[in-house]
Amino acid sequence: MSENKFLITAEEVIKARTLAKEASNETYDFSLMFSGGVLGIDIKGTYDGKYRGNKEAGEIKFERTTSGTLAKPSTVVIEQTPDSKNRYLLDKNRELKKRKVVEPQKEDISMVNKPFVSLVNVLKAGNLKSVTKSDKKGYKYKAILQIEKLAALNNNPIFNFLAKEIVKHNKKIALISIIWGSFKDVILYFNIDNEKLEDFLLAAEVDLKIKQGLIPVPVTIKFNYSQKYNDDEIQIPEITEEFLAKEAEKIAARKAKMAEIGGKISKIKTSAVDKIKSLTHKKSKDVVEEDDFDEDFDDED
């Protein structure tokens, strides 16, 4: 590192982040807060979570709790291995409400931490315009970022999901498409411990344009994403006999409903087929009678 107590080079910052992202274990707690306004309506959202990943084993444990005006308060827990992925929905008392088995490789929009981590991971020295002493408590360094052209900003399903969450609660806007503007005044606050950059806060202001028909609606959103190293275990919900019984009841009820719907569809099809047969038979009879008349007419000639 630089001999200066507070200033380090951009290359040293990137090296510290590279050491962190290449580690086998990726374990941290995170918080995402965003706010803004759409057509004069204030919107806010908070996502607090935990991420515990072991790259060598291909295992992830994840927890995320939502609050604010943009999302119904809930807690999601995910347990993932190379061959399986379980998603649990908990109520406010952390009691298990739902369990869903999903494809292990499918992108999960619950993991709102991923795009911000990806953004920091793809930074290069040229993206750091300046590195100075931090003016924010809890962080030693501050870097102003130049990231408008980073591919991580474009076509990112989770960024697009967040934008949709932001606008869908405003009934005045009929969302047609999202055009991401440039991140402006992006600041990275961070610490370097044991030569690794693991704890950081990414503060950004994003300009979006939401199309309503042919009219672009400007939206400005402020993001604050932070994460700190933590390897405390995430508690996976217990699958009790009571929960399994309730789940079996729900499955049976769904099957019964589908059978009922299937029966109704079958009756409709049968009725339609019978009607077609009846019409076809009548038409055939009419054709035969017409042919007989024609033959008689020819005989008379």
C-alpha positions as CSV (number, residue, x, y, z in Angstrom):
1,M,0.0,0.0,0.0
2,S,0.9,3.6,-0.3
3,E,3.0,5.1,2.6
4,N,0.3,7.8,3.1
5,K,-1.8,6.8,6.0
6,F,-5.1,7.6,4.3
7,L,-4.5,7.7,0.5
8,I,-4.0,4.5,-1.6
9,T,-3.8,4.1,-5.3
10,A,-6.7,2.9,-7.5
11,E,-4.7,-0.1,-8.4
12,E,-4.3,-1.1,-4.7
13,V,-8.1,-0.7,-4.2
14,I,-8.8,-3.0,-7.1
15,K,-6.2,-5.5,-5.9
16,A,-7.8,-5.6,-2.4
17,R,-11.3,-6.2,-4.0
18,T,-9.9,-8.9,-6.2
19,L,-8.5,-10.8,-3.2
20,A,-11.9,-10.5,-1.5
21,K,-14.0,-11.7,-4.5
22,E,-11.6,-14.6,-5.2
23,A,-11.9,-16.0,-1.7
24,S,-13.7,-19.4,-1.3
25,N,-16.1,-18.0,1.2
26,E,-18.3,-15.0,0.5
27,T,-20.1,-14.2,3.8
28,Y,-21.6,-10.8,4.7
29,D,-24.7,-9.0,5.9
30,F,-26.2,-6.3,3.6
31,S,-28.7,-3.5,3.5
32,L,-30.2,-1.8,0.5
33,M,-32.2,1.4,0.9
34,F,-33.6,3.4,-2.0
35,S,-35.9,6.4,-2.3
36,G,-37.2,8.7,-4.9
37,G,-40.3,10.2,-6.5
38,V,-42.6,9.4,-9.4
39,L,-44.9,12.2,-10.5
40,G,-44.6,13.8,-7.1
41,I,-45.2,10.7,-5.1
42,D,-42.4,9.7,-2.6
43,I,-41.4,6.1,-2.6
44,K,-39.1,4.2,-0.2
45,G,-37.9,0.7,0.2
46,T,-35.5,-1.2,2.5
47,Y,-34.0,-4.7,2.0
48,D,-32.0,-6.1,4.9
49,G,-30.3,-9.5,4.3
50,K,-27.5,-12.0,4.9
51,Y,-25.5,-13.9,2.3
52,R,-23.4,-16.9,3.1
53,G,-21.7,-18.6,0.1
54,N,-19.1,-21.3,-0.3
55,K,-17.8,-21.3,-3.9
56,E,-15.9,-24.6,-3.7
57,A,-19.0,-26.5,-2.4
58,G,-21.4,-24.5,-4.6
59,E,-23.6,-23.8,-1.6
60,I,-25.5,-20.6,-0.7
61,K,-27.6,-19.6,2.3
62,F,-29.5,-16.4,2.0
63,E,-32.0,-14.4,4.0
64,R,-33.8,-11.1,3.1
65,T,-36.4,-9.0,4.9
66,T,-38.3,-6.3,3.1
67,S,-40.0,-3.2,4.4
68,G,-41.1,0.2,3.2
69,T,-43.8,1.5,0.8
70,L,-42.6,-0.7,-2.2
71,A,-42.9,-4.1,-0.8
72,K,-45.1,-6.1,1.6
73,P,-43.1,-6.9,4.7
74,S,-41.8,-10.4,4.4
75,T,-38.7,-12.6,5.0
76,V,-37.3,-14.9,2.4
77,V,-34.8,-17.6,3.1
78,I,-33.0,-19.6,0.4
79,E,-30.9,-22.7,0.7
80,Q,-29.0,-23.8,-2.4
81,T,-26.6,-26.6,-3.4
82,P,-25.4,-27.5,-6.9
83,D,-28.4,-29.9,-7.2
84,S,-31.2,-28.3,-5.3
85,K,-32.7,-25.0,-4.2
86,N,-35.3,-24.4,-1.6
87,R,-37.1,-21.0,-1.1
88,Y,-38.9,-20.4,2.1
89,L,-41.3,-17.6,2.9
90,L,-41.6,-16.6,6.6
91,D,-44.2,-14.5,8.4
92,K,-43.5,-11.7,10.8
93,N,-42.9,-14.2,13.6
94,R,-40.5,-16.2,11.4
95,E,-43.0,-19.0,11.1
96,L,-42.8,-20.9,7.9
97,K,-45.7,-20.0,5.5
98,K,-44.6,-21.5,2.2
99,R,-41.8,-23.6,0.7
100,K,-40.9,-23.8,-2.9
101,V,-38.5,-26.0,-4.8
102,V,-36.8,-24.0,-7.6
103,E,-34.2,-24.6,-10.3
104,P,-30.7,-24.2,-8.8
105,Q,-29.3,-22.2,-11.7
106,K,-32.3,-19.8,-12.0
107,E,-31.6,-16.2,-11.2
108,D,-33.5,-15.2,-8.0
109,I,-34.7,-11.6,-7.9
110,S,-34.9,-11.9,-4.1
111,M,-31.1,-11.6,-4.1
112,V,-31.1,-7.8,-4.5
113,N,-27.5,-7.7,-3.3
114,K,-26.1,-9.4,-6.4
115,P,-26.1,-6.5,-8.9
116,F,-24.4,-4.2,-6.4
117,V,-21.7,-6.8,-5.6
118,S,-21.3,-7.4,-9.4
119,L,-20.9,-3.7,-9.9
120,V,-18.0,-3.5,-7.4
121,N,-16.4,-6.7,-8.6
122,V,-16.1,-5.5,-12.2
123,L,-14.5,-2.2,-11.3
124,K,-11.1,-1.4,-12.8
125,A,-8.6,1.2,-11.8
126,G,-9.8,3.5,-14.5
127,N,-13.2,3.5,-13.0
128,L,-11.9,5.2,-9.8
129,K,-11.7,9.0,-10.5
130,S,-10.3,9.7,-7.0
131,V,-9.5,8.0,-3.7
132,T,-9.5,10.1,-0.6
133,K,-10.1,9.9,3.2
134,S,-13.7,9.0,4.0
135,D,-16.0,11.6,5.5
136,K,-18.5,8.9,6.5
137,K,-18.3,7.2,9.9
138,G,-17.3,3.6,9.8
139,Y,-15.3,3.8,6.6
140,K,-11.7,4.7,6.1
141,Y,-11.7,5.4,2.4
142,K,-13.8,7.1,-0.2
143,A,-13.7,6.7,-4.0
144,I,-15.6,8.7,-6.7
145,L,-16.5,6.2,-9.4
146,Q,-16.9,6.6,-13.2
147,I,-19.1,3.7,-14.2
148,E,-21.6,4.9,-16.8
149,K,-20.3,2.5,-19.5
150,L,-20.1,-0.7,-17.3
151,A,-22.0,-3.6,-18.8
152,A,-23.1,-4.5,-15.3
153,L,-25.6,-1.6,-15.5
154,N,-27.3,-2.9,-18.6
155,N,-29.8,-5.8,-19.1
156,N,-29.5,-6.7,-15.4
157,P,-32.7,-8.6,-14.4
158,I,-32.5,-7.5,-10.8
159,F,-31.9,-3.8,-11.6
160,N,-34.9,-4.0,-13.9
161,F,-36.9,-5.7,-11.2
162,L,-36.1,-2.9,-8.8
163,A,-37.2,-0.3,-11.3
164,K,-40.5,-2.2,-11.9
165,E,-41.1,-2.4,-8.1
166,I,-40.5,1.3,-7.9
167,V,-43.0,2.3,-10.5
168,K,-45.7,-0.4,-10.2
169,H,-47.0,1.1,-7.0
170,N,-47.9,4.4,-8.8
171,K,-51.2,3.7,-10.5
172,K,-50.7,6.8,-12.7
173,I,-48.0,5.1,-14.7
174,A,-48.7,2.3,-17.1
175,L,-45.2,0.7,-17.4
176,I,-44.2,-0.1,-21.0
177,S,-40.5,-0.2,-20.9
178,I,-37.5,1.0,-18.8
179,I,-34.6,3.0,-20.2
180,W,-31.7,3.2,-17.7
181,G,-29.9,6.5,-17.5
182,S,-26.4,7.0,-16.2
183,F,-25.4,6.6,-12.6
184,K,-24.2,10.0,-11.4
185,D,-22.2,10.9,-8.3
186,V,-21.5,7.3,-7.5
187,I,-19.4,7.1,-4.3
188,L,-17.8,4.0,-2.9
189,Y,-17.0,4.1,0.8
190,F,-14.8,1.1,2.0
191,N,-12.4,-0.4,4.4
192,I,-9.4,-2.6,3.7
193,D,-8.6,-5.2,6.3
194,N,-6.1,-8.0,6.0
195,E,-5.4,-6.7,2.5
196,K,-9.1,-7.4,1.4
197,L,-11.8,-4.9,0.5
198,E,-14.9,-6.7,2.0
199,D,-16.9,-3.9,3.8
200,F,-18.2,-1.2,1.6
201,L,-21.1,1.2,1.0
202,L,-22.2,2.2,-2.5
203,A,-24.1,5.4,-2.7
204,A,-25.6,6.4,-6.1
205,E,-28.3,8.5,-7.7
206,V,-29.8,7.0,-10.8
207,D,-31.8,8.7,-13.6
208,L,-34.5,6.5,-15.2
209,K,-37.0,7.2,-17.9
210,I,-40.2,5.3,-17.7
211,K,-42.3,5.3,-20.9
212,Q,-46.0,6.0,-20.6
213,G,-47.2,5.7,-24.1
214,L,-45.0,8.0,-26.1
215,I,-44.3,10.2,-23.1
216,P,-41.0,9.6,-21.2
217,V,-41.5,10.1,-17.4
218,P,-38.3,11.1,-15.7
219,V,-37.5,9.3,-12.4
220,T,-34.6,9.9,-10.0
221,I,-33.8,7.1,-7.5
222,K,-31.2,7.3,-4.7
223,F,-29.6,4.0,-3.7
224,N,-27.6,3.2,-0.6
225,Y,-26.2,-0.3,-0.6
226,S,-23.8,-1.5,2.1
227,Q,-22.4,-4.8,3.2
228,K,-20.1,-5.9,6.1
229,Y,-18.3,-9.2,6.7
230,N,-20.2,-11.6,8.9
231,D,-20.1,-15.4,9.0
232,D,-22.8,-16.1,11.6
233,E,-24.9,-19.0,10.6
234,I,-28.3,-18.4,8.8
235,Q,-31.1,-20.4,10.4
236,I,-33.0,-22.5,7.8
237,P,-36.7,-23.0,8.7
238,E,-37.6,-26.3,10.2
239,I,-39.9,-28.5,8.2
240,T,-42.3,-29.8,10.8
241,E,-44.8,-32.6,10.5
242,E,-47.6,-30.0,10.9
243,F,-46.2,-28.0,8.0
244,L,-45.9,-31.1,5.8
245,A,-49.5,-32.0,6.7
246,K,-50.8,-28.5,5.7
247,E,-48.7,-28.6,2.5
248,A,-50.2,-32.0,1.6
249,E,-53.7,-30.6,2.2
250,K,-53.0,-27.6,-0.1
251,I,-51.6,-29.9,-2.8
252,A,-54.7,-32.2,-2.5
253,A,-57.0,-29.2,-2.7
254,R,-55.2,-27.9,-5.8
255,K,-55.4,-31.3,-7.4
256,A,-59.1,-31.5,-6.6
257,K,-59.7,-28.1,-8.1
258,M,-57.7,-29.0,-11.2
259,A,-59.8,-32.2,-11.5
260,E,-63.0,-30.2,-11.2
261,I,-61.8,-27.7,-13.8
262,G,-60.7,-30.7,-16.0
263,G,-64.2,-32.3,-15.6
264,K,-65.9,-29.1,-16.7
265,I,-63.6,-28.7,-19.7
266,S,-64.3,-32.4,-20.6
267,K,-68.0,-31.8,-20.4
268,I,-67.7,-28.7,-22.6
269,K,-65.6,-30.7,-25.2
270,T,-68.1,-33.6,-25.1
271,S,-71.0,-31.2,-25.6
272,A,-69.2,-29.5,-28.5
273,V,-68.3,-32.8,-30.1
274,D,-71.9,-34.1,-29.8
275,K,-73.2,-30.9,-31.3
276,I,-70.8,-31.1,-34.2
277,K,-71.8,-34.8,-34.8
278,S,-75.4,-33.8,-34.8
279,L,-74.9,-31.0,-37.3
280,T,-72.7,-33.3,-39.4
281,H,-75.4,-36.0,-39.4
282,K,-78.1,-33.6,-40.3
283,K,-76.0,-32.1,-43.1
284,S,-75.2,-35.6,-44.5
285,K,-78.9,-36.5,-44.5
286,D,-79.8,-33.3,-46.3
287,V,-77.1,-34.1,-48.9
288,V,-78.4,-37.7,-49.5
289,E,-82.0,-36.4,-49.9
290,E,-80.9,-33.8,-52.4
291,D,-79.0,-36.5,-54.4
292,D,-82.1,-38.7,-54.5
293,F,-84.2,-35.9,-55.9
294,D,-81.6,-35.2,-58.5
295,E,-81.5,-38.8,-59.6
296,D,-85.3,-38.9,-60.0
297,F,-85.2,-35.7,-62.0
298,D,-82.7,-37.2,-64.4
299,D,-84.8,-40.3,-64.8
300,E,-87.7,-38.3,-65.9
301,D,-85.6,-36.8,-68.7
